[in-house]
């Protein structure tokens, strides 16, 4: 578990690359006053994201010599980061396409559900073949367990996001768009904790 290969570095670089790409529509929707999204700044975001992912894996690989499970957690976190941005990218894309009025209310919950399903499908393949190193091929029993664990995670994700956005008042005068992303991030953290434990000890426990 604590052996890092060239394949791991390649895959984490891909994760970092897509993380940077998916971060761009989120930054565009947030309209941050201190960040001007241009072609040059977009390239910087992508390059920094990719390099950060590679360096982070290298650091974790050093620490994993004493605490092997750290490498698995690092891989899961990298995939989780990618899924988070995929989730946020789809969510923000739907809000932009449907109009800013959908950044709250029933449509927000619908869009959050769609974005979570897309990210969760991506999560299955990354976690199966990279994080937990499960056997090749889609095992019906394994997929069923993954689906069951993910459904609980789905409920946690959507419920927490909807609670934060639709029940709690935005903190610090945050705009609906920014508060929508805060809700999504809080929900993602809660769901990730459940998912890691469920995937490790229920779905992929054989490995």
C-alpha positions in Angstrom: 0.0 0.0 0.0 2.9 2.3 0.7 4.7 1.8 -2.7 4.2 4.8 -5.0 4.7 4.1 -8.6 5.1 6.2 -11.8 1.5 5.3 -12.6 0.4 6.9 -9.3 2.2 10.1 -10.1 0.7 10.1 -13.6 -2.8 9.5 -12.3 -2.5 12.2 -9.6 -1.2 14.6 -12.3 -4.3 13.9 -14.3 -6.4 14.5 -11.2 -4.6 17.8 -10.6 -5.1 18.8 -14.3 -8.8 18.1 -14.3 -9.1 19.7 -10.8 -7.7 22.9 -12.3 -9.9 22.7 -15.4 -13.1 22.2 -13.3 -12.1 25.0 -11.0 -12.4 27.5 -13.8 -16.2 27.6 -14.2 -16.5 27.7 -10.4 -14.2 30.8 -10.2 -16.1 32.4 -13.1 -19.5 31.9 -11.3 -18.1 33.2 -7.9 -16.9 36.5 -9.5 -14.2 37.1 -6.9 -13.2 40.7 -6.6 -9.5 39.8 -6.1 -9.2 37.3 -8.9 -9.6 38.2 -12.6 -10.2 35.1 -14.7 -8.4 35.4 -18.0 -6.5 33.1 -20.3 -3.2 33.7 -18.5 -4.7 33.2 -15.0 -6.5 30.1 -16.2 -3.2 28.6 -17.3 -1.7 29.5 -13.9 -4.6 27.8 -12.1 -4.2 24.6 -14.1 -0.4 24.4 -13.8 -0.5 25.2 -10.0 -3.2 22.6 -9.5 -1.3 19.9 -11.3 2.0 20.6 -9.6 0.4 20.8 -6.2 -1.2 17.3 -6.7 2.2 15.8 -7.6 4.1 17.4 -4.7 1.3 16.5 -2.3 1.6 12.8 -3.3 5.4 12.9 -3.0 5.1 14.3 0.6 2.5 11.7 1.5 4.6 8.9 0.1 7.4 9.9 2.5 5.0 9.9 5.5 3.4 6.6 4.3 6.6 4.8 5.1 5.6 4.9 8.8 1.8 5.2 8.4 0.9 3.1 5.3 -2.9 4.0 5.4 -2.0 7.6 4.7 -1.3 6.8 1.0 -4.7 5.3 0.6 -6.3 8.3 2.3 -4.2 10.6 0.1 -5.5 8.8 -3.1 -9.0 8.9 -1.8 -8.6 12.6 -1.0 -7.2 13.3 -4.5 -10.2 11.5 -6.1 -12.5 13.3 -3.6 -11.0 16.6 -4.6 -11.6 15.8 -8.3 -15.1 14.7 -7.5 -15.7 17.9 -5.5 -14.8 20.1 -8.4 -16.7 17.9 -10.8 -19.7 18.3 -8.5 -19.2 22.0 -8.2 -18.5 22.4 -11.9 -21.8 20.6 -12.9 -23.7 22.5 -10.2 -22.4 25.9 -11.3 -22.8 25.1 -14.9 -26.5 24.2 -14.3 -27.0 27.4 -12.3 -25.5 29.5 -15.0 -27.5 27.9 -17.8 -30.8 28.0 -15.8 -30.3 31.5 -14.3 -29.0 32.8 -11.0 -32.4 32.6 -9.4 -31.9 28.8 -9.3 -29.0 29.2 -6.8 -31.5 28.5 -4.0 -34.8 26.8 -3.4 -36.1 23.6 -5.0 -34.1 23.9 -8.2 -30.8 24.2 -6.2 -31.6 20.8 -4.6 -32.4 19.3 -8.0 -29.2 20.6 -9.5 -27.2 19.5 -6.5 -28.6 16.0 -6.9 -27.7 15.8 -10.5 -24.1 17.1 -9.9 -23.7 14.6 -7.1 -24.8 11.6 -9.2 -22.3 12.6 -12.0 -19.4 13.0 -9.5 -20.4 9.7 -7.7 -20.2 7.7 -11.0 -16.8 9.1 -11.6 -15.8 8.2 -8.0 -16.6 4.5 -8.4 -14.1 3.9 -11.2 -11.3 6.0 -9.6 -11.7 4.4 -6.2 -12.1 0.9 -7.5 -9.1 0.8 -9.7 -6.7 3.3 -8.1 -7.5 4.1 -4.4 -8.5 0.6 -3.2 -7.1 -1.5 -6.1 -10.1 -3.8 -6.4 -10.1 -6.7 -8.8 -10.6 -5.9 -12.6 -14.1 -5.9 -14.0 -17.4 -4.6 -12.5 -18.5 -7.1 -9.9 -22.3 -6.9 -9.4 -22.1 -7.5 -5.7 -19.4 -5.0 -5.3 -21.2 -2.4 -7.4 -24.4 -3.0 -5.4 -22.5 -2.4 -2.1 -20.9 0.7 -3.6 -24.3 1.9 -4.7 -25.8 1.3 -1.3 -23.0 3.1 0.5 -23.2 5.9 -2.0 -27.0 6.3 -1.6 -26.4 7.0 2.1 -23.6 9.4 1.1 -26.0 10.9 -1.4 -28.6 11.5 1.3 -26.0 13.1 3.6 -24.7 15.2 0.8 -28.0 16.6 -0.5 -29.5 17.0 3.0 -26.5 18.9 4.4 -26.2 21.1 1.3 -29.9 21.9 1.3 -29.9 22.5 5.1 -27.0 25.0 4.8 -28.4 26.8 1.8 -32.1 26.8 2.5 -32.2 27.0 6.3 -29.1 28.8 7.4 -28.7 32.5 6.6 -25.6 33.3 4.5 -22.7 34.3 6.7 -20.7 37.5 6.1 -23.2 38.8 3.6 -22.3 36.1 1.1 -24.2 36.2 -2.2 -26.6 33.3 -3.1 -24.0 32.0 -5.6 -21.2 31.9 -3.1 -23.4 30.5 -0.3 -24.5 27.8 -2.7 -20.9 26.7 -3.0 -20.4 26.9 0.7 -23.3 24.5 1.2 -21.9 22.2 -1.4 -18.5 22.1 0.2 -19.8 21.4 3.7 -22.0 18.6 2.3 -19.0 17.1 0.5 -16.9 16.9 3.6 -19.6 15.2 5.5 -20.3 12.7 2.7 -16.6 12.0 2.1 -16.0 10.9 5.7 -18.9 8.4 5.4 -17.9 7.3 1.9 -14.3 6.5 2.8 -15.3 4.4 5.8 -18.0 2.7 3.8 -15.8 2.0 0.7 -12.8 0.8 2.8 -14.6 -1.4 5.3 -17.7 -2.6 3.3 -17.2 -2.3 -0.5 -13.5 -2.9 -1.0 -12.7 -4.7 2.3 -11.3 -7.7 0.4 -8.4 -5.7 -0.8 
